[in-house]
């Protein structure tokens, strides 16, 4: 079974949506880094729109579960980071359009 590329992991991340905003977490700019080891372990650095985000506990768990379920993935770990702090500038053009910021 082949180990997925970081691009394949990103495809999976694009299926996870912020519950308050109709945009996936990748296009929102919440994913800072995706690393896939040769053994199939995926480490993801992500942030939240704010430290007081109502899904601060459940969102990272959901991300880990979805990524860990991918073929070839042996495990997934999400590290929540707040440096740099998330801003609307981190959103893709598509996300800004969807949210009415353009």
N, C-alpha and C positions, 0 to 999 in steps of 0.2 A: 504494500500500500504506500503510495507516494505521500510525502510530507507536503502540505500545501504551502504555496508561496505567500508572502505577506499580501500580495494583491488579492489572492483568493480569500484570505482572512478579512480583508477590507470589504470584499463583496458581501460576506456574511454580516459584517458590522453595519452595512448599509440597509440591512433588513430590520434593524433595531431602531425604534423611533422614540424620541423624547415624548413622554405622555402629555406634556403641556403644549408642545409645539409640533405641528404636523410635518416634521422634517427628521430624517434619520440622523443618528448621532455622529456619523462621519461627516456629512455635509454641514452639520452644525459647527464643526470644528472642535468637537469634544475629544477626538482621538489625537493624541500627540505623537505616539510612536507605537509601531507594531514590530515585534521581533519574533522570528520563528527559529528555534534551534534545530540543529541537525537531527536531534532526537524527537522532534515534533512538538516540543513544548512552546507554547505561545505566551509571550509576555506583552502586555498592553499598558501603556501609560495613557491615562485619560483624565479629563477634568470634568467638572460639572458647571452648569451655568452660574451657580453660586454655592458657597459652602453650606448654606441652609436649604439646599434643594430638597424637596419632599421625597425624591427617589434616591437620596444619597446612599441608602443602605441596599435597596433592592436592585438598582440599575447595574452596579458592578457585578453582582451575582448573576443577573440575567445575561450580561455580556460573557462572563466566564462560562456559563452553561451552554450558550449557543455556540461559542467558539470551540469548546471542549467536545461538542457533539460532531464536529466536522470530521470527515474521513481523513485519517492520517495524523490527527492531532492527539498527542498523548496526555496533554493537560493544558490548562489555561489559567493565567493569573493576571488580574487587573490591579494596577497600582493607581490610586487616585492621587493626582498632584494638582496643586493650585499655583504653580509657578511655571510659566507665566500665567497670570489670571486670565480667564476666558473673557473675551470681548466680542461684540458683534462683528468686528473686523475679521475674526477667524472663520466666519461662516462663508461657505461657497457662494458664488453669485446666484446659483439656483436656490439655495436656502434663503438668501436675502430676498429674492423675488417672491418666493413662497410665503414669506412672513410679511411682505409688503414694505420692505426697507428700501426697495429700488423704485 
